[in-house]
Amino acid sequence: MSVKIRLQRHGKKGKPFYWIVAADARSKRDGKYLEKIGTYNPNTNPATIDLNLDQAVQWLHNGAQPTDTARAILSYKGALLKHHLDGGVRKGALTQEQADAKLAAWLDEKTGKVTAKKEGLSKAQEAAKAKALKAEKEANDKRVAAAVEAAKTEEVVEEVAEETTEVAVEETAAEVATEEAPAAEEASEETEA
């Protein structure tokens, strides 16, 4: 029986969540498996991977072949490196302490890279929030300035309207006075005649 280390899909539509399992190569993708080795969640940034390193290496020692995606995950978490170093220990090229030291150094370096990426993502997110806040403040300031300009324009329009009304009233009064004056002159001429 050939054994594969592969992903088994779980989760809902559009939000996949995978189990990393050791299964018979003939079984269905989401079917029966021999052992669950870990989980993989690609929905987070960076992706979350929980892997039992010892179980994965044990299955690799027993001849399990990982699929392409599972191989990338095992490589990312250091299972393939540990399998390689264990081969060197079996051949006598390394001692177990040297292999453990190399693996620990590699894992520390990998953890540093992941931490740096997370910090970079959080800084980028904070910078994006700050930029959005600044843009929003500028938009609010423009809106307030436009409202102030509109209020000033309304006041000027009202003042002009009042002035034109006053001028119109004065002109009307003058017209009425001039119309009354000729009528008064005609009336005085009739009384004299």
N, CA and C atoms as an extended XYZ file, in Angstrom:
579
Properties=species:S:1:pos:R:3:atomname:S:1:resname:S:1:resid:I:1 pbc="F F F"
N         0.854       -1.179        0.000 N   MET     1
C         0.000        0.000        0.000 CA  MET     1
C         0.894        1.235        0.000 C   MET     1
N         0.645        2.145       -0.974 N   SER     2
C         1.425        3.379       -1.006 CA  SER     2
C         0.688        4.445       -0.198 C   SER     2
N         1.463        5.165        0.590 N   VAL     3
C         0.900        6.186        1.475 CA  VAL     3
C         1.298        7.552        0.947 C   VAL     3
N         0.328        8.474        0.957 N   LYS     4
C         0.558        9.857        0.539 CA  LYS     4
C         0.321       10.772        1.730 C   LYS     4
N         1.116       11.802        1.815 N   ILE     5
C         0.837       12.894        2.747 CA  ILE     5
C         0.193       13.969        1.891 C   ILE     5
N        -1.058       14.299        2.197 N   ARG     6
C        -1.802       15.209        1.344 CA  ARG     6
C        -2.763       16.068        2.165 C   ARG     6
N        -3.436       16.968        1.463 N   LEU     7
C        -4.389       17.863        2.116 CA  LEU     7
C        -5.793       17.325        1.951 C   LEU     7
N        -6.573       17.452        3.006 N   GLN     8
C        -7.977       17.080        2.983 CA  GLN     8
C        -8.776       18.349        3.229 C   GLN     8
N        -9.649       18.722        2.283 N   ARG     9
C       -10.356       19.994        2.384 CA  ARG     9
C       -11.515       19.931        3.367 C   ARG     9
N       -11.586       20.964        4.202 N   HIS    10
C       -12.707       21.178        5.107 CA  HIS    10
C       -13.074       22.649        5.003 C   HIS    10
N       -13.950       23.130        5.855 N   GLY    11
C       -14.338       24.533        5.802 CA  GLY    11
C       -15.540       24.721        4.909 C   GLY    11
N       -15.890       25.992        4.675 N   LYS    12
C       -17.068       26.258        3.857 CA  LYS    12
C       -16.679       26.806        2.495 C   LYS    12
N       -17.685       27.052        1.675 N   LYS    13
C       -17.453       27.519        0.320 CA  LYS    13
C       -16.755       28.878        0.353 C   LYS    13
N       -15.639       29.002       -0.336 N   GLY    14
C       -14.894       30.257       -0.375 CA  GLY    14
C       -13.961       30.458        0.804 C   GLY    14
N       -14.046       29.622        1.836 N   LYS    15
C       -13.178       29.720        3.013 CA  LYS    15
C       -12.590       28.333        3.311 C   LYS    15
N       -11.626       27.905        2.513 N   PRO    16
C       -11.100       26.552        2.714 CA  PRO    16
C       -10.247       26.438        3.977 C   PRO    16
N       -10.258       25.251        4.553 N   PHE    17
C        -9.436       24.907        5.700 CA  PHE    17
C        -9.015       23.466        5.467 C   PHE    17
N        -7.739       23.187        5.600 N   TYR    18
C        -7.245       21.865        5.229 CA  TYR    18
C        -6.659       21.127        6.426 C   TYR    18
N        -6.854       19.809        6.408 N   TRP    19
C        -6.139       18.929        7.324 CA  TRP    19
C        -4.993       18.317        6.532 C   TRP    19
N        -3.847       18.202        7.163 N   ILE    20
C        -2.709       17.518        6.551 CA  ILE    20
C        -2.753       16.093        7.083 C   ILE    20
N        -2.945       15.127        6.172 N   VAL    21
C        -3.146       13.746        6.601 CA  VAL    21
C        -2.218       12.806        5.851 C   VAL    21
N        -1.980       11.657        6.475 N   ALA    22
C        -1.318       10.540        5.810 CA  ALA    22
C        -2.431        9.574        5.430 C   ALA    22
N        -2.578        9.304        4.137 N   ALA    23
C        -3.688        8.476        3.668 CA  ALA    23
C        -3.213        7.522        2.581 C   ALA    23
N        -3.976        6.464        2.404 N   ASP    24
C        -3.728        5.534        1.315 CA  ASP    24
C        -3.935        6.293        0.004 C   ASP    24
N        -3.062        6.066       -0.964 N   ALA    25
C        -3.127        6.790       -2.230 CA  ALA    25
C        -4.420        6.504       -2.979 C   ALA    25
N        -5.063        5.347       -2.709 N   ARG    26
C        -6.281        4.967       -3.425 CA  ARG    26
C        -7.552        5.549       -2.807 C   ARG    26
N        -7.446        6.112       -1.610 N   SER    27
C        -8.652        6.642       -0.962 CA  SER    27
C        -9.027        7.992       -1.558 C   SER    27
N       -10.294        8.402       -1.327 N   LYS    28
C       -10.792        9.664       -1.861 CA  LYS    28
C       -10.084       10.839       -1.197 C   LYS    28
N       -10.179       11.995       -1.837 N   ARG    29
C        -9.521       13.193       -1.307 CA  ARG    29
C        -9.961       13.501        0.122 C   ARG    29
N       -11.261       13.509        0.351 N   ASP    30
C       -11.786       13.826        1.676 CA  ASP    30
C       -12.249       12.570        2.403 C   ASP    30
N       -11.762       11.422        1.962 N   GLY    31
C       -12.209       10.151        2.530 CA  GLY    31
C       -11.368        9.702        3.714 C   GLY    31
N       -11.284        8.382        3.844 N   LYS    32
C       -10.607        7.753        4.975 CA  LYS    32
C        -9.115        8.054        4.945 C   LYS    32
N        -8.551        8.321        6.130 N   TYR    33
C        -7.124        8.585        6.235 CA  TYR    33
C        -6.532        7.755        7.372 C   TYR    33
N        -5.214        7.622        7.364 N   LEU    34
C        -4.542        6.820        8.381 CA  LEU    34
C        -4.250        7.630        9.645 C   LEU    34
N        -3.765        8.862        9.446 N   GLU    35
C        -3.435        9.700       10.605 CA  GLU    35
C        -3.467       11.169       10.210 C   GLU    35
N        -4.007       11.991       11.114 N   LYS    36
C        -4.022       13.437       10.913 CA  LYS    36
C        -2.707       13.987       11.471 C   LYS    36
N        -1.965       14.696       10.626 N   ILE    37
C        -0.651       15.205       11.017 CA  ILE    37
C        -0.715       16.667       11.434 C   ILE    37
N        -1.627       17.420       10.834 N   GLY    38
C        -1.704       18.839       11.172 CA  GLY    38
C        -2.819       19.535       10.419 C   GLY    38
N        -2.811       20.876       10.480 N   THR    39
C        -3.821       21.687        9.795 CA  THR    39
C        -3.138       22.810        9.036 C   THR    39
N        -3.868       23.327        8.034 N   TYR    40
C        -3.369       24.423        7.200 CA  TYR    40
C        -4.536       25.356        6.917 C   TYR    40
N        -4.389       26.637        7.304 N   ASN    41
C        -5.433       27.639        7.077 CA  ASN    41
C        -4.874       28.735        6.181 C   ASN    41
N        -5.229       28.730        4.881 N   PRO    42
C        -4.711       29.755        3.970 CA  PRO    42
C        -5.466       31.085        4.047 C   PRO    42
N        -6.513       31.177        4.875 N   ASN    43
C        -7.326       32.390        4.944 CA  ASN    43
C        -6.649       33.510        5.723 C   ASN    43
N        -5.658       33.194        6.544 N   THR    44
C        -4.964       34.216        7.321 CA  THR    44
C        -3.744       34.696        6.551 C   THR    44
N        -3.210       35.834        6.961 N   ASN    45
C        -2.017       36.363        6.300 CA  ASN    45
C        -0.965       36.636        7.359 C   ASN    45
N         0.146       35.932        7.397 N   PRO    46
C         0.530       34.763        6.619 CA  PRO    46
C        -0.295       33.537        7.012 C   PRO    46
N        -0.294       32.536        6.152 N   ALA    47
C        -1.097       31.336        6.368 CA  ALA    47
C        -0.694       30.656        7.677 C   ALA    47
N        -1.696       30.080        8.368 N   THR    48
C        -1.461       29.405        9.644 CA  THR    48
C        -1.274       27.917        9.383 C   THR    48
N        -0.162       27.376        9.868 N   ILE    49
C         0.129       25.957        9.698 CA  ILE    49
C         0.474       25.374       11.066 C   ILE    49
N        -0.295       24.373       11.479 N   ASP    50
C         0.017       23.610       12.692 CA  ASP    50
C         0.388       22.205       12.243 C   ASP    50
N         1.615       21.802       12.531 N   LEU    51
C         2.105       20.514       12.041 CA  LEU    51
C         2.825       19.797       13.163 C   LEU    51
N         2.483       18.531       13.348 N   ASN    52
C         3.219       17.696       14.296 CA  ASN    52
C         4.463       17.204       13.555 C   ASN    52
N         5.579       17.841       13.841 N   LEU    53
C         6.817       17.599       13.102 CA  LEU    53
C         7.287       16.149       13.232 C   LEU    53
N         7.211       15.595       14.431 N   ASP    54
C         7.692       14.228       14.649 CA  ASP    54
C         6.866       13.200       13.877 C   ASP    54
N         5.538       13.366       13.879 N   GLN    55
C         4.687       12.431       13.135 CA  GLN    55
C         4.954       12.533       11.633 C   GLN    55
N         5.113       13.765       11.138 N   ALA    56
C         5.371       13.950        9.710 CA  ALA    56
C         6.682       13.294        9.309 C   ALA    56
N         7.716       13.489       10.116 N   VAL    57
C         9.023       12.883        9.814 CA  VAL    57
C         8.936       11.364        9.900 C   VAL    57
N         8.173       10.848       10.859 N   GLN    58
C         8.016        9.396       10.987 CA  GLN    58
C         7.363        8.809        9.731 C   GLN    58
N         6.331        9.499        9.208 N   TRP    59
C         5.700        9.012        7.981 CA  TRP    59
C         6.658        9.106        6.796 C   TRP    59
N         7.484       10.164        6.761 N   LEU    60
C         8.480       10.260        5.685 CA  LEU    60
C         9.501        9.127        5.783 C   LEU    60
N         9.901        8.778        7.021 N   HIS    61
C        10.833        7.651        7.204 CA  HIS    61
C        10.203        6.341        6.734 C   HIS    61
N         8.890        6.228        6.903 N   ASN    62
C         8.200        4.999        6.511 CA  ASN    62
C         7.907        4.943        5.013 C   ASN    62
N         8.243        5.995        4.269 N   GLY    63
C         8.112        5.963        2.818 CA  GLY    63
C         6.912        6.710        2.259 C   GLY    63
N         6.238        7.480        3.060 N   ALA    64
C         5.099        8.244        2.552 CA  ALA    64
C         5.591        9.323        1.601 C   ALA    64
N         4.878        9.503        0.501 N   GLN    65
C         5.250       10.503       -0.492 CA  GLN    65
C         4.306       11.704       -0.392 C   GLN    65
N         4.828       12.899       -0.147 N   PRO    66
C         3.946       14.070       -0.070 CA  PRO    66
C         3.554       14.557       -1.461 C   PRO    66
N         2.344       15.114       -1.560 N   THR    67
C         1.931       15.763       -2.802 CA  THR    67
C         2.704       17.077       -2.916 C   THR    67
N         2.558       17.771       -4.037 N   ASP    68
C         3.328       18.999       -4.257 CA  ASP    68
C         3.037       20.052       -3.176 C   ASP    68
N         1.764       20.290       -2.897 N   THR    69
C         1.403       21.293       -1.900 CA  THR    69
C         1.844       20.845       -0.509 C   THR    69
N         1.639       19.571       -0.204 N   ALA    70
C         2.060       19.056        1.103 CA  ALA    70
C         3.584       19.131        1.237 C   ALA    70
N         4.308       18.891        0.144 N   ARG    71
C         5.768       18.989        0.179 CA  ARG    71
C         6.189       20.422        0.500 C   ARG    71
N         5.520       21.401       -0.100 N   ALA    72
C         5.843       22.802        0.183 CA  ALA    72
C         5.582       23.136        1.652 C   ALA    72
N         4.492       22.623        2.196 N   ILE    73
C         4.168       22.881        3.613 CA  ILE    73
C         5.181       22.201        4.526 C   ILE    73
N         5.528       20.950        4.220 N   LEU    74
C         6.510       20.228        5.032 CA  LEU    74
C         7.871       20.913        4.969 C   LEU    74
N         8.235       21.423        3.814 N   SER    75
C         9.495       22.138        3.666 CA  SER    75
C         9.475       23.433        4.473 C   SER    75
N         8.337       24.134        4.425 N   TYR    76
C         8.182       25.408        5.146 CA  TYR    76
C         8.318       25.219        6.657 C   TYR    76
N         7.789       24.101        7.160 N   LYS    77
C         7.837       23.851        8.601 CA  LYS    77
C         9.091       23.092        9.041 C   LYS    77
N         9.920       22.631        8.117 N   GLY    78
C        11.186       22.000        8.468 CA  GLY    78
C        11.151       20.483        8.565 C   GLY    78
N        10.061       19.853        8.191 N   ALA    79
C         9.968       18.395        8.283 CA  ALA    79
C        10.912       17.720        7.290 C   ALA    79
N        11.009       18.273        6.085 N   LEU    80
C        11.909       17.669        5.098 CA  LEU    80
C        13.370       17.830        5.515 C   LEU    80
N        13.694       18.976        6.126 N   LEU    81
C        15.063       19.182        6.607 CA  LEU    81
C        15.396       18.182        7.709 C   LEU    81
N        14.452       17.977        8.629 N   LYS    82
C        14.695       17.013        9.714 CA  LYS    82
C        14.846       15.603        9.152 C   LYS    82
N        14.032       15.254        8.166 N   HIS    83
C        14.139       13.938        7.521 CA  HIS    83
C        15.516       13.785        6.869 C   HIS    83
N        15.975       14.838        6.214 N   HIS    84
C        17.290       14.826        5.570 CA  HIS    84
C        18.413       14.679        6.607 C   HIS    84
N        18.312       15.464        7.688 N   LEU    85
C        19.340       15.392        8.735 CA  LEU    85
C        19.341       14.032        9.430 C   LEU    85
N        18.177       13.425        9.615 N   ASP    86
C        18.107       12.091       10.220 CA  ASP    86
C        18.779       11.051        9.321 C   ASP    86
N        18.682       11.258        8.002 N   GLY    87
C        19.390       10.366        7.073 CA  GLY    87
C        20.897       10.484        7.254 C   GLY    87
N        21.387       11.719        7.489 N   GLY    88
C        22.818       11.919        7.743 CA  GLY    88
C        23.261       11.280        9.045 C   GLY    88
N        22.391       11.326       10.046 N   VAL    89
C        22.719       10.693       11.339 CA  VAL    89
C        22.791        9.183       11.161 C   VAL    89
N        21.856        8.599       10.419 N   ARG    90
C        21.870        7.144       10.186 CA  ARG    90
C        23.131        6.699        9.452 C   ARG    90
N        23.606        7.552        8.533 N   LYS    91
C        24.801        7.200        7.768 CA  LYS    91
C        26.080        7.480        8.542 C   LYS    91
N        25.985        8.228        9.626 N   GLY    92
C        27.160        8.517       10.438 CA  GLY    92
C        27.863        9.804       10.053 C   GLY    92
N        27.287       10.605        9.181 N   ALA    93
C        27.905       11.858        8.772 CA  ALA    93
C        27.760       12.923        9.859 C   ALA    93
N        26.726       12.825       10.657 N   LEU    94
C        26.457       13.791       11.731 CA  LEU    94
C        26.147       13.038       13.016 C   LEU    94
N        26.286       13.761       14.109 N   THR    95
C        25.769       13.225       15.368 CA  THR    95
C        24.365       13.783       15.556 C   THR    95
N        23.607       13.174       16.452 N   GLN    96
C        22.230       13.635       16.681 CA  GLN    96
C        22.225       15.062       17.220 C   GLN    96
N        23.213       15.421       18.048 N   GLU    97
C        23.276       16.774       18.614 CA  GLU    97
C        23.524       17.817       17.516 C   GLU    97
N        24.420       17.480       16.574 N   GLN    98
C        24.686       18.401       15.466 CA  GLN    98
C        23.436       18.595       14.605 C   GLN    98
N        22.733       17.504       14.343 N   ALA    99
C        21.515       17.590       13.536 CA  ALA    99
C        20.457       18.438       14.264 C   ALA    99
N        20.307       18.221       15.567 N   ASP   100
C        19.337       19.006       16.336 CA  ASP   100
C        19.709       20.486       16.360 C   ASP   100
N        21.008       20.785       16.468 N   ALA   101
C        21.468       22.177       16.487 CA  ALA   101
C        21.185       22.852       15.136 C   ALA   101
N        21.453       22.138       14.024 N   LYS   102
C        21.179       22.697       12.702 CA  LYS   102
C        19.679       22.967       12.516 C   LYS   102
N        18.860       22.017       12.948 N   LEU   103
C        17.409       22.183       12.825 CA  LEU   103
C        16.923       23.355       13.681 C   LEU   103
N        17.438       23.464       14.909 N   ALA   104
C        17.026       24.558       15.793 CA  ALA   104
C        17.425       25.912       15.212 C   ALA   104
N        18.638       25.999       14.651 N   ALA   105
C        19.080       27.257       14.041 CA  ALA   105
C        18.191       27.614       12.854 C   ALA   105
N        17.868       26.623       12.034 N   TRP   106
C        17.014       26.874       10.877 CA  TRP   106
C        15.621       27.322       11.308 C   TRP   106
N        15.064       26.663       12.332 N   LEU   107
C        13.734       27.027       12.824 CA  LEU   107
C        13.725       28.436       13.415 C   LEU   107
N        14.796       28.815       14.121 N   ASP   108
C        14.887       30.180       14.676 CA  ASP   108
C        14.917       31.221       13.559 C   ASP   108
N        15.703       30.935       12.528 N   GLU   109
C        15.777       31.860       11.394 CA  GLU   109
C        14.413       31.985       10.711 C   GLU   109
N        13.743       30.868       10.541 N   LYS   110
C        12.422       30.868        9.899 CA  LYS   110
C        11.414       31.642       10.745 C   LYS   110
N        11.450       31.462       12.052 N   THR   111
C        10.554       32.179       12.957 CA  THR   111
C        10.807       33.677       12.880 C   THR   111
N        12.080       34.065       12.775 N   GLY   112
C        12.422       35.483       12.625 CA  GLY   112
C        11.851       36.073       11.353 C   GLY   112
N        11.927       35.327       10.254 N   LYS   113
C        11.382       35.804        8.979 CA  LYS   113
C         9.862       35.975        9.062 C   LYS   113
N         9.189       35.002        9.669 N   VAL   114
C         7.731       35.063        9.783 CA  VAL   114
C         7.330       36.237       10.672 C   VAL   114
N         8.055       36.435       11.759 N   THR   115
C         7.761       37.556       12.661 CA  THR   115
C         7.975       38.884       11.949 C   THR   115
N         9.046       38.987       11.173 N   ALA   116
C         9.310       40.215       10.417 CA  ALA   116
C         8.194       40.482        9.411 C   ALA   116
N         7.706       39.440        8.768 N   LYS   117
C         6.619       39.619        7.806 CA  LYS   117
C         5.350       40.096        8.513 C   LYS   117
N         5.041       39.497        9.666 N   LYS   118
C         3.849       39.912       10.414 CA  LYS   118
C         3.957       41.368       10.847 C   LYS   118
N         5.137       41.762       11.325 N   GLU   119
C         5.344       43.151       11.743 CA  GLU   119
C         5.224       44.093       10.545 C   GLU   119
N         5.786       43.694        9.414 N   GLY   120
C         5.675       44.511        8.209 CA  GLY   120
C         4.223       44.676        7.774 C   GLY   120
N         3.453       43.593        7.863 N   LEU   121
C         2.041       43.670        7.501 CA  LEU   121
C         1.276       44.572        8.465 C   LEU   121
N         1.573       44.464        9.764 N   SER   122
C         0.864       45.312       10.732 CA  SER   122
C         1.250       46.775       10.544 C   SER   122
N         2.533       47.052       10.256 N   LYS   123
C         2.941       48.436        9.996 CA  LYS   123
C         2.277       48.979        8.741 C   LYS   123
N         2.197       48.166        7.706 N   ALA   124
C         1.543       48.598        6.470 CA  ALA   124
C         0.063       48.867        6.715 C   ALA   124
N        -0.559       48.034        7.540 N   GLN   125
C        -1.975       48.234        7.853 CA  GLN   125
C        -2.169       49.524        8.647 C   GLN   125
N        -1.294       49.771        9.621 N   GLU   126
C        -1.386       51.004       10.407 CA  GLU   126
C        -1.147       52.227        9.519 C   GLU   126
N        -0.191       52.130        8.604 N   ALA   127
C         0.087       53.243        7.696 CA  ALA   127
C        -1.122       53.503        6.792 C   ALA   127
N        -1.762       52.441        6.337 N   ALA   128
C        -2.953       52.607        5.494 CA  ALA   128
C        -4.078       53.266        6.284 C   ALA   128
N        -4.233       52.880        7.557 N   LYS   129
C        -5.258       53.496        8.398 CA  LYS   129
C        -4.960       54.973        8.614 C   LYS   129
N        -3.691       55.300        8.872 N   ALA   130
C        -3.296       56.698        9.092 CA  ALA   130
C        -3.538       57.523        7.830 C   ALA   130
N        -3.213       56.953        6.677 N   LYS   131
C        -3.419       57.655        5.407 CA  LYS   131
C        -4.907       57.890        5.165 C   LYS   131
N        -5.719       56.888        5.448 N   ALA   132
C        -7.166       57.023        5.263 CA  ALA   132
C        -7.728       58.077        6.221 C   ALA   132
N        -7.232       58.101        7.461 N   LEU   133
C        -7.689       59.089        8.442 CA  LEU   133
C        -7.317       60.497        7.991 C   LEU   133
N        -6.098       60.647        7.478 N   LYS   134
C        -5.653       61.958        6.994 CA  LYS   134
C        -6.511       62.418        5.812 C   LYS   134
N        -6.779       61.509        4.884 N   ALA   135
C        -7.616       61.846        3.726 CA  ALA   135
C        -9.028       62.220        4.177 C   ALA   135
N        -9.535       61.510        5.177 N   GLU   136
C       -10.875       61.812        5.684 CA  GLU   136
C       -10.911       63.182        6.351 C   GLU   136
N        -9.856       63.505        7.112 N   LYS   137
C        -9.793       64.818        7.752 CA  LYS   137
C        -9.736       65.925        6.697 C   LYS   137
N        -8.943       65.728        5.648 N   GLU   138
C        -8.861       66.718        4.575 CA  GLU   138
C       -10.218       66.896        3.897 C   GLU   138
N       -10.920       65.801        3.660 N   ALA   139
C       -12.236       65.882        3.040 CA  ALA   139
C       -13.208       66.630        3.950 C   ALA   139
N       -13.137       66.360        5.249 N   ASN   140
C       -14.008       67.062        6.194 CA  ASN   140
C       -13.684       68.549        6.223 C   ASN   140
N       -12.390       68.899        6.211 N   ASP   141
C       -11.992       70.307        6.204 CA  ASP   141
C       -12.508       71.006        4.938 C   ASP   141
N       -12.398       70.341        3.786 N   LYS   142
C       -12.904       70.913        2.543 CA  LYS   142
C       -14.416       71.113        2.617 C   LYS   142
N       -15.105       70.130        3.210 N   ARG   143
C       -16.550       70.212        3.330 CA  ARG   143
C       -16.955       71.394        4.223 C   ARG   143
N       -16.218       71.565        5.341 N   VAL   144
C       -16.498       72.686        6.249 CA  VAL   144
C       -16.205       74.008        5.552 C   VAL   144
N       -15.093       74.090        4.824 N   ALA   145
C       -14.742       75.318        4.112 CA  ALA   145
C       -15.802       75.644        3.057 C   ALA   145
N       -16.289       74.634        2.375 N   ALA   146
C       -17.333       74.849        1.370 CA  ALA   146
C       -18.617       75.340        2.033 C   ALA   146
N       -18.934       74.792        3.209 N   ALA   147
C       -20.132       75.227        3.923 CA  ALA   147
C       -19.995       76.679        4.370 C   ALA   147
N       -18.806       77.051        4.846 N   VAL   148
C       -18.561       78.436        5.259 CA  VAL   148
C       -18.681       79.372        4.055 C   VAL   148
N       -18.104       78.991        2.925 N   GLU   149
C       -18.200       79.793        1.701 CA  GLU   149
C       -19.662       79.941        1.272 C   GLU   149
N       -20.407       78.854        1.357 N   ALA   150
C       -21.814       78.898        0.973 CA  ALA   150
C       -22.583       79.840        1.898 C   ALA   150
N       -22.269       79.804        3.204 N   ALA   151
C       -22.944       80.693        4.155 CA  ALA   151
C       -22.600       82.151        3.856 C   ALA   151
N       -21.334       82.424        3.565 N   LYS   152
C       -20.928       83.794        3.226 CA  LYS   152
C       -21.631       84.252        1.948 C   LYS   152
N       -21.703       83.390        0.968 N   THR   153
C       -22.369       83.727       -0.295 CA  THR   153
C       -23.850       84.032       -0.053 C   THR   153
N       -24.482       83.219        0.803 N   GLU   154
C       -25.890       83.464        1.117 CA  GLU   154
C       -26.068       84.819        1.794 C   GLU   154
N       -25.146       85.148        2.712 N   GLU   155
C       -25.228       86.446        3.402 CA  GLU   155
C       -25.073       87.584        2.402 C   GLU   155
N       -24.117       87.472        1.488 N   VAL   156
C       -23.893       88.512        0.477 CA  VAL   156
C       -25.131       88.626       -0.411 C   VAL   156
N       -25.698       87.498       -0.809 N   VAL   157
C       -26.889       87.511       -1.651 CA  VAL   157
C       -28.045       88.179       -0.914 C   VAL   157
N       -28.190       87.853        0.386 N   GLU   158
C       -29.261       88.467        1.173 CA  GLU   158
C       -29.048       89.970        1.285 C   GLU   158
N       -27.788       90.394        1.532 N   GLU   159
C       -27.495       91.825        1.636 CA  GLU   159
C       -27.790       92.531        0.315 C   GLU   159
N       -27.377       91.923       -0.797 N   VAL   160
C       -27.630       92.510       -2.116 CA  VAL   160
C       -29.133       92.571       -2.364 C   VAL   160
N       -29.832       91.513       -1.971 N   ALA   161
C       -31.281       91.488       -2.154 CA  ALA   161
C       -31.936       92.588       -1.335 C   ALA   161
N       -31.467       92.768       -0.089 N   GLU   162
C       -32.020       93.832        0.754 CA  GLU   162
C       -31.733       95.199        0.142 C   GLU   162
N       -30.505       95.398       -0.340 N   GLU   163
C       -30.146       96.675       -0.948 CA  GLU   163
C       -30.985       96.942       -2.194 C   GLU   163
N       -31.141       95.935       -3.035 N   THR   164
C       -31.939       96.121       -4.242 CA  THR   164
C       -33.398       96.370       -3.890 C   THR   164
N       -33.864       95.735       -2.827 N   THR   165
C       -35.241       95.973       -2.387 CA  THR   165
C       -35.389       97.400       -1.905 C   THR   165
N       -34.405       97.854       -1.129 N   GLU   166
C       -34.461       99.233       -0.633 CA  GLU   166
C       -34.400      100.216       -1.805 C   GLU   166
N       -33.512       99.951       -2.763 N   VAL   167
C       -33.390      100.824       -3.929 CA  VAL   167
C       -34.694      100.802       -4.718 C   VAL   167
N       -35.274       99.620       -4.877 N   ALA   168
C       -36.525       99.501       -5.625 CA  ALA   168
C       -37.642      100.251       -4.912 C   ALA   168
N       -37.669      100.152       -3.581 N   VAL   169
C       -38.688      100.866       -2.815 CA  VAL   169
C       -38.497      102.368       -2.971 C   VAL   169
N       -37.237      102.824       -2.915 N   GLU   170
C       -36.959      104.246       -3.076 CA  GLU   170
C       -37.341      104.723       -4.479 C   GLU   170
N       -37.003      103.913       -5.494 N   GLU   171
C       -37.356      104.274       -6.869 CA  GLU   171
C       -38.871      104.321       -7.046 C   GLU   171
N       -39.575      103.382       -6.460 N   THR   172
C       -41.031      103.351       -6.562 CA  THR   172
C       -41.625      104.575       -5.879 C   THR   172
N       -41.051      104.909       -4.739 N   ALA   173
C       -41.537      106.090       -4.027 CA  ALA   173
C       -41.283      107.336       -4.855 C   ALA   173
N       -40.129      107.396       -5.500 N   ALA   174
C       -39.803      108.558       -6.331 CA  ALA   174
C       -40.742      108.624       -7.527 C   ALA   174
N       -41.046      107.473       -8.135 N   GLU   175
C       -41.960      107.446       -9.274 CA  GLU   175
C       -43.351      107.892       -8.851 C   GLU   175
N       -43.778      107.396       -7.692 N   VAL   176
C       -45.098      107.773       -7.193 CA  VAL   176
C       -45.124      109.273       -6.935 C   VAL   176
N       -44.048      109.785       -6.371 N   ALA   177
C       -43.992      111.226       -6.078 CA  ALA   177
C       -44.004      112.017       -7.374 C   ALA   177
N       -43.282      111.577       -8.399 N   THR   178
C       -43.263      112.301       -9.662 CA  THR   178
C       -44.600      112.195      -10.371 C   THR   178
N       -45.281      111.053      -10.219 N   GLU   179
C       -46.597      110.916      -10.838 CA  GLU   179
C       -47.606      111.815      -10.125 C   GLU   179
N       -47.479      111.911       -8.818 N   GLU   180
C       -48.395      112.745       -8.055 CA  GLU   180
C       -48.131      114.224       -8.309 C   GLU   180
N       -46.895      114.585       -8.561 N   ALA   181
C       -46.551      115.987       -8.782 CA  ALA   181
C       -47.211      116.519      -10.051 C   ALA   181
N       -47.168      115.843      -11.196 N   PRO   182
C       -47.858      116.389      -12.363 CA  PRO   182
C       -49.367      116.440      -12.143 C   PRO   182
N       -49.894      115.467      -11.437 N   ALA   183
C       -51.330      115.501      -11.182 CA  ALA   183
C       -51.670      116.681      -10.308 C   ALA   183
N       -50.813      116.983       -9.375 N   ALA   184
C       -51.045      118.135       -8.495 CA  ALA   184
C       -50.921      119.418       -9.293 C   ALA   184
N       -49.990      119.478      -10.243 N   GLU   185
C       -49.828      120.672      -11.072 CA  GLU   185
C       -51.055      120.873      -11.948 C   GLU   185
N       -51.582      119.800      -12.506 N   GLU   186
C       -52.774      119.891      -13.357 CA  GLU   186
C       -53.963      120.363      -12.537 C   GLU   186
N       -54.050      119.828      -11.313 N   ALA   187
C       -55.148      120.259      -10.443 CA  ALA   187
C       -55.014      121.722      -10.080 C   ALA   187
N       -53.827      122.207       -9.864 N   SER   188
C       -53.643      123.616       -9.518 CA  SER   188
C       -53.937      124.489      -10.730 C   SER   188
N       -53.597      124.028      -11.938 N   GLU   189
C       -53.877      124.797      -13.141 CA  GLU   189
C       -55.395      124.884      -13.370 C   GLU   189
N       -56.120      123.848      -13.084 N   GLU   190
C       -57.575      123.864      -13.260 CA  GLU   190
C       -58.236      124.818      -12.273 C   GLU   190
N       -57.719      124.852      -11.068 N   THR   191
C       -58.292      125.754      -10.063 CA  THR   191
C       -57.984      127.205      -10.429 C   THR   191
N       -56.881      127.503      -11.044 N   GLU   192
C       -56.546      128.852      -11.451 CA  GLU   192
C       -57.387      129.269      -12.649 C   GLU   192
N       -57.708      128.446      -13.469 N   ALA   193
C       -58.422      128.801      -14.679 CA  ALA   193
C       -59.866      129.009      -14.373 C   ALA   193
